[in-house]
Amino acid sequence: MTQHWRELLPIDHYVATANGLIHDYDRKILTFLYQPLIGAGCLSLYMTLWAELEENRLWSDSHSHHSLMNFMDMNLKEIYDKRLKLEAIGLLKTFVKQGEGHRLFIYELQPPLTAEQFLSDGMLNIYLYRKIGRAQFARVKRFFSDKAINPSEFEDVTRAFQDVFTSGHGNLLSYDDDTKQELDASEGEQFIGHRQGTEIKVVPNEFNFELLFAGLNENLVSKEAFNKKVMDAISSLAFLYGIDALQMKNIVLSAMTENNEIDIEELRKSARDWYQYQHYDQLPSLVEKTQPVIYQTVNKQPETQEEKLIHYFETTSPMQYLKDIGGGAEPSKADIKIIEDVMFSQQLNPGVVNVLIDNVLRKTDMKLTKNYVEKIAGHWARKNIKTVIEAMDLAKQEHRQYLEWAEGKNKPKQGNSRKKPIRTERLPEWFDNNGEKSESAKTKNQPKDNGDQELKKQEIEAMLKKIRS
């Protein structure tokens, strides 16, 4: 893993371009649909690059990243982080050419999906619903919706092209290679126009289709039913809901039609129902899988035990860490929900969450307690902890405080530190080591004038006090 300064320097230049014209209406889509998922910083970077394009043109002038840092009031690390998120969500493509003394980057802005594409995506709309909630999602739907023509009330009388126009067959111009060259865009250029946004697709290789096919009876589901569209949907749903091949088998069977085909809408519904059943009617949230590259600190082969531990935390997802620390057993639903809630609400990086899990489990006898986890997570979020090393250092500094939180101890208030009286219990007659009745029992009604008796009583009281504590 490389650091951001290996990928990008302030002296490196960039040129902004766009894959087709981006319209003002796209600004509303970016603001209300994309911004809740990627954050205001990413949207600011996209808008800044867009603003550098002249009206109705596709290319900007060349500038250094240092000037971009000044315009956005961000350091290079933050810009690099925002750039990666724009690339991941399909709003930016990056190209680089090595030059003398510096590199030249081309940042090609991609138009966003249409509102219809986004709100019916099957993955992005789920993340947005989880992020902004039911009421705001309904408001967004109303904002991007309008009345449709009722086909039962109106008849389509639109004329076709051939109903109005005819083609003349005069031989005024001959069509040859020179004519074709004149009609096409010049070499190295493209026509200015509006392009469709790129849909988010999860690489199918991430899902074990071989295991899925092995689990399905050939008589029930033919491999012909798994066309590219269906396989893309399965890959996306597996990523979205964390469904493995064995669990996906039953979901696929529930989406089969009478014609031995897989209904994609029914597949999505079944997957969503399965997830909500497993997670108490909740929906998944969009979080980063492992520690972001710019927050990884071990960029070489780890040598010491500490470097190996840091590298493990940085390259392992919290869910996988829970599985590893449990000896390969699947984490409980309650533990998964605690970690998902922390990553979603406190916006902690995955590597930091791994340190949090490790710290909590060591102090609570391998148990994840919701209130305790949330208390430390809130503390780390307020301290703006981003890297694994920062989390480990803070955990060491606050060891005593976290231990008191784990044990439920509170410091006594000033002015109220008076010790409570110790209740002295009556001892049984067999308490003496020699098994005989104590002298106090024999002389029950006699005054205690023996010094040895009083000393022994004090020793017994001290022993009881020690046992109680």
Contacts in CASP RR format, 6 or more apart in sequence:
PFRMAT RR
TARGET T0000
AUTHOR 0000-0000-0000
METHOD contacts of the structure
MODEL  1
MTQHWRELLPIDHYVATANGLIHDYDRKILTFLYQPLIGAGCLSLYMTLW
AELEENRLWSDSHSHHSLMNFMDMNLKEIYDKRLKLEAIGLLKTFVKQGE
GHRLFIYELQPPLTAEQFLSDGMLNIYLYRKIGRAQFARVKRFFSDKAIN
PSEFEDVTRAFQDVFTSGHGNLLSYDDDTKQELDASEGEQFIGHRQGTEI
KVVPNEFNFELLFAGLNENLVSKEAFNKKVMDAISSLAFLYGIDALQMKN
IVLSAMTENNEIDIEELRKSARDWYQYQHYDQLPSLVEKTQPVIYQTVNK
QPETQEEKLIHYFETTSPMQYLKDIGGGAEPSKADIKIIEDVMFSQQLNP
GVVNVLIDNVLRKTDMKLTKNYVEKIAGHWARKNIKTVIEAMDLAKQEHR
QYLEWAEGKNKPKQGNSRKKPIRTERLPEWFDNNGEKSESAKTKNQPKDN
GDQELKKQEIEAMLKKIRS
1 293 0 8 1.000
1 296 0 8 1.000
1 298 0 8 1.000
1 299 0 8 1.000
1 314 0 8 1.000
1 315 0 8 1.000
2 293 0 8 1.000
2 299 0 8 1.000
3 294 0 8 1.000
3 296 0 8 1.000
3 299 0 8 1.000
4 76 0 8 1.000
4 77 0 8 1.000
4 80 0 8 1.000
4 81 0 8 1.000
4 293 0 8 1.000
4 294 0 8 1.000
5 76 0 8 1.000
6 299 0 8 1.000
7 80 0 8 1.000
8 65 0 8 1.000
8 76 0 8 1.000
8 79 0 8 1.000
8 80 0 8 1.000
8 105 0 8 1.000
9 65 0 8 1.000
9 76 0 8 1.000
9 102 0 8 1.000
9 103 0 8 1.000
10 64 0 8 1.000
10 65 0 8 1.000
10 66 0 8 1.000
10 69 0 8 1.000
10 76 0 8 1.000
11 64 0 8 1.000
11 65 0 8 1.000
11 66 0 8 1.000
11 101 0 8 1.000
11 102 0 8 1.000
12 64 0 8 1.000
12 65 0 8 1.000
12 102 0 8 1.000
12 103 0 8 1.000
12 104 0 8 1.000
12 105 0 8 1.000
13 62 0 8 1.000
13 63 0 8 1.000
13 64 0 8 1.000
13 65 0 8 1.000
13 102 0 8 1.000
13 103 0 8 1.000
13 104 0 8 1.000
13 105 0 8 1.000
14 62 0 8 1.000
14 63 0 8 1.000
14 64 0 8 1.000
14 65 0 8 1.000
14 68 0 8 1.000
14 104 0 8 1.000
14 105 0 8 1.000
14 106 0 8 1.000
14 107 0 8 1.000
15 59 0 8 1.000
15 60 0 8 1.000
15 61 0 8 1.000
15 62 0 8 1.000
15 63 0 8 1.000
15 104 0 8 1.000
15 105 0 8 1.000
15 106 0 8 1.000
15 107 0 8 1.000
16 49 0 8 1.000
16 50 0 8 1.000
16 52 0 8 1.000
16 53 0 8 1.000
16 59 0 8 1.000
16 60 0 8 1.000
16 107 0 8 1.000
16 109 0 8 1.000
17 53 0 8 1.000
17 58 0 8 1.000
17 59 0 8 1.000
17 60 0 8 1.000
17 106 0 8 1.000
17 107 0 8 1.000
17 108 0 8 1.000
17 109 0 8 1.000
18 50 0 8 1.000
18 53 0 8 1.000
18 58 0 8 1.000
18 108 0 8 1.000
18 109 0 8 1.000
18 111 0 8 1.000
19 93 0 8 1.000
19 108 0 8 1.000
19 109 0 8 1.000
19 110 0 8 1.000
19 111 0 8 1.000
19 195 0 8 1.000
20 58 0 8 1.000
20 111 0 8 1.000
20 192 0 8 1.000
20 193 0 8 1.000
20 194 0 8 1.000
20 195 0 8 1.000
21 56 0 8 1.000
21 58 0 8 1.000
21 192 0 8 1.000
21 193 0 8 1.000
21 194 0 8 1.000
22 50 0 8 1.000
22 109 0 8 1.000
22 111 0 8 1.000
23 194 0 8 1.000
26 111 0 8 1.000
26 112 0 8 1.000
27 47 0 8 1.000
28 143 0 8 1.000
29 112 0 8 1.000
29 113 0 8 1.000
29 114 0 8 1.000
29 115 0 8 1.000
29 118 0 8 1.000
29 144 0 8 1.000
30 43 0 8 1.000
30 46 0 8 1.000
30 47 0 8 1.000
30 91 0 8 1.000
30 112 0 8 1.000
31 43 0 8 1.000
32 140 0 8 1.000
32 143 0 8 1.000
32 144 0 8 1.000
33 112 0 8 1.000
33 113 0 8 1.000
33 115 0 8 1.000
33 118 0 8 1.000
33 119 0 8 1.000
33 124 0 8 1.000
33 128 0 8 1.000
33 140 0 8 1.000
33 144 0 8 1.000
34 42 0 8 1.000
34 43 0 8 1.000
34 89 0 8 1.000
34 91 0 8 1.000
34 112 0 8 1.000
34 118 0 8 1.000
35 42 0 8 1.000
35 43 0 8 1.000
36 128 0 8 1.000
36 131 0 8 1.000
36 132 0 8 1.000
37 89 0 8 1.000
37 124 0 8 1.000
37 127 0 8 1.000
37 128 0 8 1.000
37 131 0 8 1.000
37 286 0 8 1.000
38 85 0 8 1.000
38 86 0 8 1.000
38 89 0 8 1.000
38 91 0 8 1.000
41 74 0 8 1.000
41 82 0 8 1.000
42 82 0 8 1.000
42 85 0 8 1.000
42 86 0 8 1.000
44 72 0 8 1.000
44 82 0 8 1.000
45 72 0 8 1.000
45 79 0 8 1.000
45 82 0 8 1.000
45 83 0 8 1.000
45 86 0 8 1.000
46 86 0 8 1.000
46 91 0 8 1.000
46 92 0 8 1.000
46 109 0 8 1.000
48 68 0 8 1.000
48 71 0 8 1.000
48 72 0 8 1.000
49 60 0 8 1.000
49 92 0 8 1.000
49 107 0 8 1.000
49 109 0 8 1.000
50 109 0 8 1.000
52 60 0 8 1.000
52 61 0 8 1.000
52 63 0 8 1.000
53 59 0 8 1.000
53 60 0 8 1.000
53 109 0 8 1.000
54 60 0 8 1.000
56 192 0 8 1.000
57 192 0 8 1.000
58 190 0 8 1.000
58 192 0 8 1.000
62 104 0 8 1.000
65 76 0 8 1.000
65 79 0 8 1.000
68 79 0 8 1.000
69 75 0 8 1.000
69 76 0 8 1.000
69 79 0 8 1.000
72 79 0 8 1.000
74 82 0 8 1.000
77 294 0 8 1.000
80 294 0 8 1.000
81 292 0 8 1.000
81 294 0 8 1.000
83 92 0 8 1.000
83 94 0 8 1.000
83 107 0 8 1.000
84 292 0 8 1.000
84 293 0 8 1.000
84 294 0 8 1.000
86 92 0 8 1.000
87 93 0 8 1.000
87 94 0 8 1.000
89 200 0 8 1.000
90 110 0 8 1.000
90 197 0 8 1.000
90 198 0 8 1.000
90 200 0 8 1.000
91 109 0 8 1.000
91 110 0 8 1.000
91 112 0 8 1.000
92 107 0 8 1.000
92 108 0 8 1.000
92 109 0 8 1.000
92 110 0 8 1.000
93 107 0 8 1.000
93 108 0 8 1.000
93 110 0 8 1.000
94 105 0 8 1.000
94 106 0 8 1.000
94 107 0 8 1.000
94 108 0 8 1.000
95 105 0 8 1.000
95 106 0 8 1.000
95 108 0 8 1.000
96 103 0 8 1.000
96 104 0 8 1.000
96 105 0 8 1.000
96 106 0 8 1.000
97 103 0 8 1.000
97 104 0 8 1.000
97 106 0 8 1.000
110 195 0 8 1.000
110 197 0 8 1.000
110 198 0 8 1.000
111 194 0 8 1.000
111 195 0 8 1.000
111 196 0 8 1.000
111 197 0 8 1.000
112 118 0 8 1.000
112 197 0 8 1.000
113 121 0 8 1.000
113 124 0 8 1.000
113 197 0 8 1.000
113 198 0 8 1.000
113 199 0 8 1.000
114 196 0 8 1.000
114 197 0 8 1.000
115 144 0 8 1.000
116 144 0 8 1.000
117 197 0 8 1.000
117 199 0 8 1.000
118 124 0 8 1.000
118 125 0 8 1.000
118 128 0 8 1.000
119 125 0 8 1.000
119 140 0 8 1.000
119 141 0 8 1.000
119 144 0 8 1.000
121 199 0 8 1.000
121 200 0 8 1.000
122 236 0 8 1.000
122 240 0 8 1.000
122 268 0 8 1.000
123 200 0 8 1.000
123 236 0 8 1.000
123 237 0 8 1.000
123 239 0 8 1.000
123 240 0 8 1.000
124 200 0 8 1.000
126 240 0 8 1.000
126 272 0 8 1.000
126 283 0 8 1.000
126 284 0 8 1.000
127 284 0 8 1.000
127 285 0 8 1.000
127 286 0 8 1.000
128 137 0 8 1.000
128 140 0 8 1.000
129 137 0 8 1.000
129 283 0 8 1.000
130 282 0 8 1.000
130 283 0 8 1.000
130 284 0 8 1.000
130 285 0 8 1.000
130 286 0 8 1.000
130 344 0 8 1.000
131 285 0 8 1.000
131 286 0 8 1.000
132 140 0 8 1.000
173 179 0 8 1.000
185 191 0 8 1.000
200 236 0 8 1.000
201 232 0 8 1.000
201 235 0 8 1.000
201 236 0 8 1.000
202 232 0 8 1.000
202 235 0 8 1.000
202 236 0 8 1.000
202 238 0 8 1.000
202 239 0 8 1.000
203 235 0 8 1.000
204 231 0 8 1.000
204 232 0 8 1.000
204 235 0 8 1.000
206 235 0 8 1.000
206 238 0 8 1.000
206 239 0 8 1.000
207 234 0 8 1.000
207 235 0 8 1.000
207 238 0 8 1.000
207 239 0 8 1.000
207 245 0 8 1.000
207 248 0 8 1.000
208 244 0 8 1.000
208 245 0 8 1.000
209 226 0 8 1.000
209 231 0 8 1.000
209 234 0 8 1.000
209 245 0 8 1.000
211 245 0 8 1.000
211 246 0 8 1.000
212 234 0 8 1.000
212 245 0 8 1.000
212 248 0 8 1.000
212 249 0 8 1.000
212 252 0 8 1.000
213 223 0 8 1.000
213 226 0 8 1.000
215 245 0 8 1.000
215 246 0 8 1.000
215 249 0 8 1.000
216 249 0 8 1.000
216 252 0 8 1.000
216 253 0 8 1.000
220 253 0 8 1.000
220 256 0 8 1.000
221 252 0 8 1.000
221 253 0 8 1.000
221 256 0 8 1.000
221 260 0 8 1.000
221 262 0 8 1.000
222 260 0 8 1.000
225 256 0 8 1.000
225 260 0 8 1.000
225 261 0 8 1.000
225 262 0 8 1.000
226 234 0 8 1.000
226 262 0 8 1.000
229 264 0 8 1.000
230 262 0 8 1.000
230 264 0 8 1.000
230 267 0 8 1.000
233 264 0 8 1.000
233 267 0 8 1.000
233 268 0 8 1.000
234 248 0 8 1.000
234 252 0 8 1.000
234 267 0 8 1.000
237 243 0 8 1.000
237 248 0 8 1.000
237 251 0 8 1.000
237 267 0 8 1.000
237 268 0 8 1.000
237 271 0 8 1.000
238 244 0 8 1.000
238 248 0 8 1.000
240 271 0 8 1.000
240 284 0 8 1.000
241 271 0 8 1.000
241 272 0 8 1.000
241 274 0 8 1.000
241 275 0 8 1.000
241 284 0 8 1.000
242 275 0 8 1.000
242 284 0 8 1.000
243 251 0 8 1.000
243 271 0 8 1.000
243 274 0 8 1.000
243 275 0 8 1.000
247 274 0 8 1.000
251 267 0 8 1.000
251 270 0 8 1.000
251 271 0 8 1.000
251 274 0 8 1.000
252 262 0 8 1.000
252 267 0 8 1.000
254 266 0 8 1.000
254 270 0 8 1.000
255 262 0 8 1.000
255 263 0 8 1.000
255 264 0 8 1.000
255 266 0 8 1.000
255 267 0 8 1.000
255 270 0 8 1.000
256 262 0 8 1.000
256 263 0 8 1.000
257 263 0 8 1.000
272 283 0 8 1.000
275 283 0 8 1.000
275 284 0 8 1.000
276 282 0 8 1.000
276 283 0 8 1.000
278 333 0 8 1.000
279 333 0 8 1.000
279 336 0 8 1.000
279 337 0 8 1.000
279 340 0 8 1.000
280 333 0 8 1.000
280 337 0 8 1.000
282 337 0 8 1.000
282 340 0 8 1.000
284 340 0 8 1.000
285 340 0 8 1.000
285 343 0 8 1.000
285 344 0 8 1.000
287 340 0 8 1.000
287 343 0 8 1.000
287 344 0 8 1.000
287 350 0 8 1.000
288 349 0 8 1.000
288 350 0 8 1.000
289 317 0 8 1.000
289 350 0 8 1.000
290 314 0 8 1.000
290 315 0 8 1.000
290 316 0 8 1.000
290 317 0 8 1.000
290 350 0 8 1.000
290 351 0 8 1.000
291 313 0 8 1.000
291 314 0 8 1.000
291 315 0 8 1.000
291 349 0 8 1.000
291 350 0 8 1.000
291 351 0 8 1.000
291 352 0 8 1.000
291 387 0 8 1.000
291 388 0 8 1.000
292 349 0 8 1.000
295 314 0 8 1.000
295 349 0 8 1.000
295 386 0 8 1.000
295 387 0 8 1.000
295 388 0 8 1.000
296 314 0 8 1.000
296 315 0 8 1.000
296 387 0 8 1.000
296 388 0 8 1.000
297 310 0 8 1.000
297 314 0 8 1.000
297 387 0 8 1.000
297 388 0 8 1.000
297 389 0 8 1.000
298 307 0 8 1.000
298 310 0 8 1.000
298 311 0 8 1.000
298 314 0 8 1.000
302 308 0 8 1.000
302 310 0 8 1.000
302 311 0 8 1.000
310 388 0 8 1.000
310 389 0 8 1.000
310 392 0 8 1.000
312 354 0 8 1.000
313 321 0 8 1.000
313 351 0 8 1.000
313 354 0 8 1.000
313 355 0 8 1.000
313 358 0 8 1.000
313 388 0 8 1.000
314 351 0 8 1.000
314 388 0 8 1.000
316 324 0 8 1.000
316 350 0 8 1.000
316 351 0 8 1.000
316 354 0 8 1.000
317 350 0 8 1.000
318 339 0 8 1.000
318 343 0 8 1.000
318 350 0 8 1.000
318 351 0 8 1.000
318 353 0 8 1.000
318 354 0 8 1.000
318 357 0 8 1.000
319 331 0 8 1.000
319 336 0 8 1.000
319 339 0 8 1.000
321 354 0 8 1.000
321 357 0 8 1.000
321 358 0 8 1.000
322 331 0 8 1.000
322 335 0 8 1.000
322 336 0 8 1.000
322 339 0 8 1.000
322 357 0 8 1.000
323 329 0 8 1.000
323 330 0 8 1.000
323 331 0 8 1.000
325 357 0 8 1.000
325 358 0 8 1.000
325 361 0 8 1.000
334 368 0 8 1.000
335 368 0 8 1.000
338 368 0 8 1.000
338 370 0 8 1.000
338 373 0 8 1.000
339 353 0 8 1.000
339 357 0 8 1.000
339 368 0 8 1.000
339 373 0 8 1.000
341 374 0 8 1.000
342 348 0 8 1.000
342 353 0 8 1.000
342 356 0 8 1.000
342 373 0 8 1.000
342 374 0 8 1.000
342 377 0 8 1.000
343 350 0 8 1.000
343 353 0 8 1.000
346 374 0 8 1.000
346 377 0 8 1.000
346 378 0 8 1.000
346 380 0 8 1.000
346 381 0 8 1.000
347 381 0 8 1.000
348 356 0 8 1.000
348 377 0 8 1.000
348 380 0 8 1.000
348 381 0 8 1.000
348 385 0 8 1.000
349 386 0 8 1.000
349 387 0 8 1.000
351 388 0 8 1.000
351 391 0 8 1.000
352 380 0 8 1.000
352 385 0 8 1.000
352 386 0 8 1.000
352 387 0 8 1.000
352 388 0 8 1.000
352 390 0 8 1.000
352 391 0 8 1.000
353 377 0 8 1.000
354 388 0 8 1.000
355 388 0 8 1.000
355 391 0 8 1.000
355 392 0 8 1.000
355 395 0 8 1.000
356 373 0 8 1.000
356 376 0 8 1.000
356 377 0 8 1.000
356 380 0 8 1.000
356 391 0 8 1.000
357 368 0 8 1.000
359 376 0 8 1.000
359 395 0 8 1.000
359 402 0 8 1.000
360 368 0 8 1.000
360 369 0 8 1.000
360 372 0 8 1.000
360 373 0 8 1.000
360 376 0 8 1.000
360 406 0 8 1.000
361 367 0 8 1.000
361 368 0 8 1.000
363 402 0 8 1.000
363 403 0 8 1.000
363 406 0 8 1.000
364 372 0 8 1.000
364 406 0 8 1.000
372 405 0 8 1.000
372 406 0 8 1.000
375 405 0 8 1.000
376 402 0 8 1.000
376 405 0 8 1.000
379 398 0 8 1.000
380 391 0 8 1.000
380 394 0 8 1.000
383 394 0 8 1.000
385 391 0 8 1.000
385 394 0 8 1.000
395 402 0 8 1.000
404 410 0 8 1.000
404 411 0 8 1.000
422 461 0 8 1.000
422 465 0 8 1.000
424 461 0 8 1.000
424 464 0 8 1.000
425 464 0 8 1.000
427 438 0 8 1.000
427 460 0 8 1.000
429 437 0 8 1.000
429 438 0 8 1.000
429 441 0 8 1.000
431 438 0 8 1.000
431 460 0 8 1.000
432 438 0 8 1.000
439 450 0 8 1.000
439 453 0 8 1.000
440 448 0 8 1.000
440 453 0 8 1.000
440 457 0 8 1.000
448 454 0 8 1.000
END
